[in-house]
Amino acid sequence: MLRLAVFVSGRGSNLRSIHKAIRERRLSAEIVSVISNRDDAPALAFAAAEGIPVLSLERVPIDEHARAVLEFIGANGADFIALAGYMKLIPAEVVAAFRHRMVNIHPALLPDFGGKGMYGHRVHEAVIASGATVSGATVHLVDEEYDRGPIVMQRTVTVEDGDTPETLAARVLQVEHAIYPEALQLFAERRVDIIDNTIIIRS
Ligand code: GRF
């Protein structure tokens, strides 16, 4: 069973899909805290309404983010972090404290179409502009750089003729909602080994 801290910045559909998977017992975890960099994130409102302890960093000075986060998630007993649409780089102290225990979801097939500035519709615009016929979603471990850690799980979708960033985003989002709880469940079952920065999933 994972004790999850989930980091959000916006809409929160991945947070809700994780929450639903827990309720439906597809994921053995508890969401023990939700952290946002914005006060007005709908994801934060959802968490608060569910009675989950929440922290907004919006009015915390940037050089105090690491201490505030570690104190808050420590107080709530989190042992694993899931980034779900979190738009800020995680402070290095937090990455170090949760090394191999922090994952992110990205709406494309990394290592392509990732990195700084590749978020939201920009990702899908770039995929369409590249002429790729396949896109998808990636769950990966978090390290000190955006979208660079070892890959835990990927699933593909077809890029259709006439796709817009919006239609492709909607197709990818469905896959995100499926694979994020599945990937987290692998960690809950302790089936993920990390050897020399490579992931091995035990069957
Ligand atoms: C998702 O597309 C996720 O892959 C990306 O940010 C988006 C967050 O959406 N990292 P939501 O807030 O979970 O609805």
Residues whose N, C-alpha, C, O or C-beta is under 5 A from the ligand:
A	BS01	GRF	G10 R11 G12 S13 N14 L15 A84 G85 I105 H106 P107
